Amino acid sequence: MIDVYGIRNCDTVKKARDWLDGKGIEYRFHDFKLEGIDAKTAARWMKALGRDTVINRRGTTWRKLSPAQQAMDSDAAAVSLVMAQPSLVKRPVIDTGKTLTVGFGDEQRQALDAL
């Protein structure tokens, strides 16, 4: 089963969910704005994808952080930050059990089509 992590009202998450529904692909949706992100999951994302891929540095949540918070110097610091501010995660995060991707562009659609 595919796990889709995101925020329900995010346009990119909506596109991904609509695409998955249209293809008849079953998935579980985890709204981390409502349900949060656990440390184990966030740490796995940081290790597999890297902080630069997982953290959204273009959003308003990022711009509201203090310079000290923005200077996170370790994966552990990034994990703590996204647990406190889940909106910092680029969306959607899609976990197929074999692959882990962020965003929903051509590359992500091709990977899902290959399932």
Buried (B, 14 or more C-beta within 10 A) or exposed (E): EBBBBBBEEBEBBBBBBEBBEEEEBEBEBBBBBEEBBEEEBBBBBBEEBEBEBBBBEEBEBBEEBEEEBEEBEEBEBBBBBBBEBBBBBBBBBBBBEEBBBBBBEEEBBEBBEEE
